[in-house]
């Protein structure tokens, strides 16, 4: 950055000015009644009948950034005096207050940062504390290309900084130095914009349960996987990787260990003799207490996996391999979850870590019952506080992230966790129908799973755990 730019960033001499531009992706349409509308995704702004000058102003805003103090339609000369039409001024103010414009703040001719407001009418920034201003604990500063972006799940706008020197002002706020740079015009303007964007601390963040109950990452996850309101962020299926990367196959590369073919139950018999769905739902109980004197057998383990996790069907759709399993899945293609049985005590099967191949309905050995594998079991026992002993079988459920992330954006991890919940329900129902003890766990040792399997955690990582075994005599048997 040159010295003149540094001086401008500090607000020493150059006046603060603004450039205005329509949000990316905004379309202007005219209906059969002659009414003009702005549309961007699901956002809609009815403008009614507008004048030729107002329409010309819209075209200008969509073409290139326009000085806020000298708005000009396309029909005017570039060096003209700018419009002074009250209707155009009113339209400009409406677009700005309702989030349809991107505002670029400049020091003279030097661009400092842009403000992109969420297109939500009547959404207001949270109140700012009476104490010296500080950044909200939910505000995140991250890199986007060569720029830095500040935004918050509670905010109504995001700021993108093209001037690195301005980060000093953010650091001052972060450290509670609310009086820093009071004589600095740029700093004062930045502080106001941060407040209006909802990026400064809210009094309720610490003092009220409503704010204090949220961790930063939980609120970010919740907000950004429900509906993204900020422009420039995409959500849902976009097939963004289609022209860059090959799709992730439904069946991963097999482990080199020996394979164990599993028992296939008689589904026709089960359709007539199995417990009813109502009976299963009403009798389901979570339990991690197992009877090691009468452990689960290989046959029962095979039946359990066949009924809860095998591949029912696979096909190719638009070059992507789709698989169908007993659990419902969100995300086109399915097949994002992999089951790794950690066997401690199963009659007829050596202890160790296995991978379940749902297409071949077999177990492939990944590791012997080594110290790292035992640690996975101990972590599960810790997570089931109150249970007697360690589980007979621990299922580590891993996600192959690319199966969903190749096609979707932003809500991918939420989809994976929803798929995990559906799988938990199926596994619980099958275990109850078979008279087995089962329990889904809330935590697991992801680092240990990576160590044992050698999987790249950005490609495949554990997202859930589930324990299975036989009930102690007093806990109930299969009916």
Legacy VTK file of the C-alpha trace (Angstrom):
# vtk DataFile Version 3.0
C-alpha trace
ASCII
DATASET POLYDATA
POINTS 479 float
0.000 0.000 0.000
1.383 3.422 -0.963
1.815 6.263 1.527
-1.069 8.257 0.018
-3.359 5.256 0.414
-2.228 4.780 3.984
-3.018 8.398 4.717
-6.404 8.049 3.081
-7.159 4.944 5.144
-6.458 6.918 8.298
-8.838 9.641 7.132
-6.211 12.348 7.406
-7.024 14.400 4.320
-9.225 12.683 1.729
-12.986 13.175 2.157
-15.210 10.164 2.741
-17.479 9.408 -0.230
-19.677 6.536 -1.367
-20.250 4.540 -4.517
-23.556 2.725 -5.050
-24.244 -0.389 -7.098
-27.111 -2.864 -7.350
-26.503 -6.182 -5.600
-25.102 -8.896 -7.875
-27.802 -11.106 -9.347
-30.618 -8.551 -9.156
-33.019 -8.584 -12.108
-35.512 -5.867 -13.029
-38.752 -7.196 -14.531
-41.969 -5.598 -15.722
-45.287 -7.404 -15.297
-48.323 -7.357 -17.612
-49.778 -4.366 -15.752
-46.697 -2.269 -16.355
-45.462 -2.593 -12.761
-41.702 -2.812 -12.218
-40.220 -5.389 -9.806
-36.731 -6.200 -8.516
-35.999 -9.906 -8.035
-32.964 -11.702 -6.597
-33.540 -15.329 -5.676
-36.543 -15.313 -3.355
-36.115 -11.603 -2.557
-38.718 -9.414 -4.228
-39.273 -5.666 -4.239
-42.378 -4.289 -6.017
-41.566 -0.805 -7.271
-44.870 -0.090 -8.995
-44.946 2.181 -12.028
-41.686 4.044 -12.367
-40.705 6.933 -14.572
-38.276 6.751 -17.465
-35.698 8.603 -15.349
-36.090 6.098 -12.497
-35.729 3.159 -14.888
-32.649 4.784 -16.382
-31.263 5.171 -12.863
-31.816 1.446 -12.202
-29.889 0.621 -15.370
-27.053 2.891 -14.268
-26.884 1.243 -10.839
-26.713 -2.178 -12.477
-23.970 -1.127 -14.904
-21.227 0.359 -12.725
-20.695 1.909 -9.260
-22.213 5.388 -9.090
-21.264 8.286 -6.772
-23.914 8.626 -4.069
-23.595 12.401 -4.045
-23.999 12.705 -7.833
-26.383 9.956 -9.031
-26.779 9.954 -12.809
-28.984 8.010 -15.209
-27.269 6.386 -18.170
-28.673 9.066 -20.437
-26.625 11.810 -18.748
-23.052 12.682 -19.551
-20.431 11.130 -17.280
-19.257 14.534 -16.134
-22.737 16.038 -15.863
-24.143 17.540 -12.696
-26.206 14.459 -11.735
-29.960 14.100 -11.331
-31.952 16.201 -8.954
-35.254 14.421 -9.543
-37.116 13.896 -6.216
-38.564 10.618 -7.534
-35.082 9.320 -8.365
-33.796 10.410 -4.970
-36.704 8.604 -3.283
-36.050 5.440 -5.305
-32.362 5.553 -4.429
-33.160 5.889 -0.718
-35.648 3.017 -0.860
-33.165 0.704 -2.560
-30.518 1.578 -0.012
-32.592 1.139 3.145
-34.073 -2.153 1.943
-30.750 -3.764 1.116
-30.743 -3.703 -2.678
-27.553 -1.668 -2.999
-23.910 -2.411 -2.332
-22.240 0.634 -0.781
-18.510 1.174 -1.325
-16.916 3.585 1.148
-13.993 5.534 -0.295
-11.397 8.007 0.944
-11.222 10.285 -2.039
-10.759 7.949 -4.993
-9.349 5.114 -2.854
-11.803 2.307 -2.022
-11.755 1.218 1.624
-14.585 -1.273 2.149
-17.985 -2.318 0.849
-21.226 -2.836 2.742
-23.674 -5.513 1.599
-26.945 -5.396 3.511
-29.263 -8.350 3.916
-32.404 -7.815 1.879
-34.736 -8.128 4.847
-37.194 -5.314 5.367
-37.591 -4.169 8.977
-34.605 -6.151 10.234
-32.767 -3.938 12.679
-29.282 -4.254 14.147
-29.205 -5.351 17.800
-28.768 -2.591 20.387
-25.202 -1.616 21.217
-24.009 -1.500 24.811
-23.599 1.858 26.561
-20.015 0.910 27.380
-17.212 1.619 24.862
-17.976 -0.211 21.592
-16.462 -3.641 21.023
-16.873 -6.194 18.311
-19.564 -8.753 19.001
-18.233 -12.113 20.139
-20.163 -13.581 17.194
-18.411 -11.395 14.604
-15.920 -13.253 12.430
-13.149 -11.780 10.306
-12.061 -14.059 7.464
-10.159 -13.901 4.205
-11.990 -13.885 0.871
-9.429 -13.828 -1.943
-7.254 -10.787 -1.254
-9.932 -9.061 0.871
-11.039 -9.489 4.474
-14.717 -9.938 5.344
-16.349 -9.120 8.700
-19.815 -10.512 9.357
-21.959 -12.039 12.089
-24.917 -14.438 12.234
-26.768 -11.696 14.139
-25.772 -8.946 11.740
-27.792 -7.328 8.989
-24.820 -6.560 6.734
-21.287 -7.691 6.015
-18.259 -5.481 5.438
-15.560 -6.427 2.919
-12.267 -4.616 3.450
-10.066 -3.824 0.483
-7.835 -1.569 2.614
-5.638 -3.583 5.040
-4.843 -0.552 7.213
-8.456 -0.477 8.407
-7.941 -3.755 10.257
-6.097 -1.694 12.888
-9.414 -0.077 13.815
-11.023 -3.505 14.148
-8.183 -4.577 16.426
-8.757 -1.490 18.589
-12.423 -2.418 18.986
-11.583 -6.072 19.611
-9.403 -5.029 22.554
-12.049 -2.723 23.923
-10.229 0.447 22.891
-13.429 2.303 22.048
-11.742 5.728 22.226
-9.083 4.881 19.656
-9.051 7.159 16.624
-11.845 9.511 17.755
-10.352 12.287 15.638
-10.084 10.027 12.633
-12.922 10.516 10.134
-12.497 7.074 8.607
-12.503 5.413 12.034
-15.676 7.232 13.049
-17.417 6.266 9.814
-16.274 2.658 10.175
-17.572 2.474 13.728
-20.994 3.722 12.632
-21.100 1.218 9.787
-20.130 -1.635 12.130
-22.910 -0.596 14.498
-25.503 -0.363 11.721
-24.375 -3.739 10.384
-24.939 -5.371 13.775
-21.280 -6.331 14.204
-20.743 -4.609 17.558
-21.444 -6.152 20.949
-25.044 -6.490 22.082
-25.722 -5.989 25.838
-27.582 -9.335 25.848
-24.583 -11.316 24.608
-23.348 -11.922 28.148
-26.070 -10.718 30.540
-29.164 -12.536 29.216
-29.673 -16.264 28.737
-30.914 -15.581 25.195
-27.426 -14.445 24.158
-25.178 -16.191 26.655
-26.546 -19.653 25.853
-25.108 -19.543 22.325
-21.511 -20.382 21.523
-20.187 -18.539 18.482
-19.831 -21.660 16.339
-23.300 -22.994 17.249
-25.001 -19.736 16.273
-23.007 -19.521 13.046
-23.871 -23.122 12.191
-27.548 -22.681 12.997
-27.954 -19.423 11.085
-25.948 -20.274 7.980
-27.568 -23.659 7.450
-31.156 -22.453 7.684
-31.444 -19.703 5.106
-28.657 -17.437 3.998
-29.845 -13.852 3.818
-26.635 -12.105 2.844
-25.933 -11.502 -0.839
-22.994 -13.259 -2.413
-23.426 -16.436 -0.367
-24.989 -19.402 -2.129
-26.957 -22.200 -0.525
-28.235 -25.574 -1.619
-27.545 -27.647 -4.695
-25.431 -25.766 -7.216
-23.209 -28.520 -8.689
-20.379 -26.034 -8.148
-17.688 -28.706 -8.543
-19.073 -30.264 -11.708
-16.591 -28.581 -14.068
-13.640 -28.763 -11.655
-13.620 -32.168 -9.970
-14.862 -35.667 -10.657
-17.799 -36.776 -8.495
-16.984 -38.854 -5.439
-17.867 -42.519 -6.036
-20.485 -44.096 -3.801
-18.161 -46.948 -2.851
-14.799 -45.954 -1.351
-11.542 -47.694 -2.143
-11.530 -50.920 -0.109
-9.218 -51.499 2.824
-6.584 -54.166 2.145
-7.479 -56.336 5.151
-9.295 -59.703 5.046
-13.055 -59.672 4.498
-15.802 -61.447 6.452
-19.039 -62.236 4.630
-22.096 -61.565 6.773
-25.333 -63.409 7.407
-28.297 -62.413 5.222
-31.615 -62.646 7.072
-34.843 -63.931 5.529
-36.776 -60.717 4.944
-39.911 -62.562 3.824
-40.063 -64.281 7.196
-39.364 -61.014 9.031
-42.207 -59.301 7.177
-44.647 -61.706 8.810
-42.964 -62.481 12.151
-41.142 -59.273 13.116
-42.405 -56.817 15.708
-44.726 -54.108 14.455
-43.429 -50.572 13.960
-45.632 -49.303 16.778
-44.272 -51.971 19.115
-40.704 -51.041 18.213
-41.255 -47.318 18.703
-43.036 -47.779 22.030
-40.461 -50.240 23.403
-37.323 -48.478 22.216
-34.995 -47.509 25.059
-31.404 -46.313 24.914
-29.085 -48.645 26.797
-25.338 -49.163 26.875
-25.403 -51.958 29.493
-24.344 -55.221 27.855
-24.148 -58.871 28.984
-20.595 -60.064 28.307
-21.525 -63.540 29.529
-23.842 -63.774 26.518
-22.313 -61.515 23.860
-23.812 -60.607 20.526
-22.966 -63.110 17.776
-21.640 -62.605 14.260
-24.976 -63.790 12.851
-26.904 -61.107 14.792
-24.370 -58.452 13.823
-24.842 -59.406 10.172
-28.620 -59.246 10.447
-28.425 -55.871 12.170
-26.226 -54.359 9.443
-28.303 -55.894 6.646
-31.512 -54.428 8.008
-30.154 -50.992 8.875
-27.335 -50.051 6.498
-26.966 -52.238 3.405
-27.174 -50.824 -0.133
-30.640 -51.525 -1.514
-30.069 -50.120 -4.983
-27.515 -48.075 -6.911
-27.749 -46.264 -10.228
-26.102 -43.483 -12.226
-27.945 -40.165 -12.656
-26.283 -37.360 -14.638
-22.910 -39.004 -14.173
-23.280 -39.233 -10.374
-23.618 -42.569 -8.593
-26.751 -42.699 -6.433
-27.278 -45.258 -3.701
-30.350 -46.123 -1.639
-30.195 -47.563 1.866
-32.812 -48.271 4.540
-32.445 -44.777 6.069
-33.735 -41.654 4.379
-31.047 -39.227 3.219
-30.905 -35.585 2.221
-28.611 -34.602 -0.612
-28.762 -36.039 -4.100
-26.890 -39.310 -4.371
-26.844 -40.390 -0.735
-24.188 -42.765 0.453
-22.285 -40.163 2.462
-22.140 -42.188 5.702
-19.802 -45.126 6.338
-20.017 -47.564 9.266
-16.927 -48.779 11.111
-17.734 -51.480 13.687
-15.214 -51.519 16.528
-15.564 -55.067 17.833
-14.618 -55.686 21.446
-16.655 -58.797 22.225
-18.600 -60.544 19.419
-19.003 -64.310 19.369
-17.443 -65.702 16.190
-15.490 -62.559 15.226
-12.012 -61.397 16.204
-11.766 -58.110 18.088
-10.626 -55.143 16.041
-11.764 -52.299 13.809
-13.722 -53.172 10.665
-15.283 -51.298 7.768
-18.748 -52.319 6.653
-19.094 -52.685 2.881
-22.839 -52.054 2.348
-22.770 -53.094 -1.305
-21.116 -56.455 -0.661
-22.645 -56.861 2.840
-19.369 -57.821 4.429
-16.840 -56.586 6.970
-13.305 -55.689 5.935
-10.707 -55.644 8.663
-8.988 -52.277 9.123
-6.962 -52.842 12.303
-6.411 -55.330 15.070
-7.601 -54.477 18.565
-4.649 -52.174 19.122
-4.172 -49.482 21.750
-5.650 -46.720 19.526
-8.672 -48.914 18.784
-9.126 -49.648 22.485
-9.035 -45.906 23.092
-12.036 -45.487 20.791
-13.932 -47.990 22.941
-12.841 -46.290 26.171
-13.997 -42.928 24.804
-17.396 -44.503 24.062
-17.556 -45.911 27.596
-16.802 -42.437 28.963
-19.555 -40.966 26.777
-22.036 -43.499 28.211
-21.481 -42.424 31.816
-23.464 -44.694 34.100
-23.175 -47.777 31.888
-21.684 -50.964 33.294
-18.452 -51.631 31.415
-17.503 -51.111 27.793
-19.737 -51.713 24.751
-19.537 -55.005 22.909
-19.674 -53.205 19.544
-19.026 -49.545 18.880
-20.039 -48.206 15.475
-17.998 -45.205 14.446
-20.025 -43.472 11.743
-17.924 -41.466 9.318
-18.964 -39.047 6.590
-17.358 -38.948 3.183
-17.880 -35.230 2.864
-17.454 -34.988 -0.892
-20.545 -37.090 -1.514
-22.638 -34.053 -0.512
-20.193 -31.159 -0.735
-19.509 -31.845 -4.426
-23.076 -30.748 -5.245
-24.198 -28.518 -2.378
-22.981 -25.335 -0.717
-23.162 -24.009 2.863
-25.783 -26.421 4.242
-23.667 -29.537 3.573
-22.659 -30.368 7.128
-26.219 -29.804 8.343
-27.417 -32.336 5.751
-24.818 -34.833 6.937
-25.969 -34.506 10.550
-29.608 -34.886 9.509
-28.658 -38.047 7.623
-26.869 -39.221 10.749
-30.001 -38.663 12.827
-32.082 -40.677 10.361
-29.512 -43.485 10.501
-29.553 -43.399 14.319
-33.333 -43.860 14.278
-33.129 -46.774 11.858
-30.381 -48.458 13.876
-32.336 -48.002 17.111
-35.510 -49.436 15.558
-33.717 -52.470 14.155
-31.902 -53.104 17.453
-35.202 -52.915 19.348
-36.887 -55.292 16.905
-34.009 -57.731 17.390
-34.061 -57.418 21.193
-30.610 -55.816 21.334
-29.352 -52.996 23.537
-28.406 -49.833 21.658
-27.507 -46.234 22.273
-26.467 -43.290 20.092
-23.642 -41.206 21.531
-23.093 -37.469 21.455
-19.294 -37.331 21.223
-16.392 -39.351 19.847
-12.639 -39.259 19.365
-12.221 -37.940 15.811
-8.436 -37.635 16.063
-8.128 -41.274 17.111
-10.327 -42.385 14.219
-8.071 -40.504 11.800
-5.000 -42.117 13.353
-6.371 -45.665 13.118
-7.860 -45.480 9.617
-5.332 -43.143 7.994
-8.187 -41.249 6.371
-7.690 -37.589 5.441
-10.044 -35.726 7.858
-11.002 -33.280 5.103
-12.133 -36.213 2.955
-13.653 -38.556 5.540
-14.143 -37.976 9.249
-16.164 -39.436 12.091
-19.431 -37.626 12.847
-21.249 -40.033 15.159
-21.037 -43.109 17.374
-23.505 -45.876 18.222
-23.101 -48.799 20.631
-24.706 -52.228 20.303
-24.765 -55.353 22.406
-26.920 -57.833 24.297
-29.185 -56.846 27.180
-28.303 -58.065 30.656
-30.903 -60.626 31.823
-32.902 -58.044 33.784
-32.907 -55.528 30.910
-35.085 -57.523 28.533
-34.628 -60.134 25.812
-35.938 -60.537 22.324
-39.642 -61.261 22.277
LINES 1 480
479 0 1 2 3 4 5 6 7 8 9 10 11 12 13 14 15 16 17 18 19 20 21 22 23 24 25 26 27 28 29 30 31 32 33 34 35 36 37 38 39 40 41 42 43 44 45 46 47 48 49 50 51 52 53 54 55 56 57 58 59 60 61 62 63 64 65 66 67 68 69 70 71 72 73 74 75 76 77 78 79 80 81 82 83 84 85 86 87 88 89 90 91 92 93 94 95 96 97 98 99 100 101 102 103 104 105 106 107 108 109 110 111 112 113 114 115 116 117 118 119 120 121 122 123 124 125 126 127 128 129 130 131 132 133 134 135 136 137 138 139 140 141 142 143 144 145 146 147 148 149 150 151 152 153 154 155 156 157 158 159 160 161 162 163 164 165 166 167 168 169 170 171 172 173 174 175 176 177 178 179 180 181 182 183 184 185 186 187 188 189 190 191 192 193 194 195 196 197 198 199 200 201 202 203 204 205 206 207 208 209 210 211 212 213 214 215 216 217 218 219 220 221 222 223 224 225 226 227 228 229 230 231 232 233 234 235 236 237 238 239 240 241 242 243 244 245 246 247 248 249 250 251 252 253 254 255 256 257 258 259 260 261 262 263 264 265 266 267 268 269 270 271 272 273 274 275 276 277 278 279 280 281 282 283 284 285 286 287 288 289 290 291 292 293 294 295 296 297 298 299 300 301 302 303 304 305 306 307 308 309 310 311 312 313 314 315 316 317 318 319 320 321 322 323 324 325 326 327 328 329 330 331 332 333 334 335 336 337 338 339 340 341 342 343 344 345 346 347 348 349 350 351 352 353 354 355 356 357 358 359 360 361 362 363 364 365 366 367 368 369 370 371 372 373 374 375 376 377 378 379 380 381 382 383 384 385 386 387 388 389 390 391 392 393 394 395 396 397 398 399 400 401 402 403 404 405 406 407 408 409 410 411 412 413 414 415 416 417 418 419 420 421 422 423 424 425 426 427 428 429 430 431 432 433 434 435 436 437 438 439 440 441 442 443 444 445 446 447 448 449 450 451 452 453 454 455 456 457 458 459 460 461 462 463 464 465 466 467 468 469 470 471 472 473 474 475 476 477 478
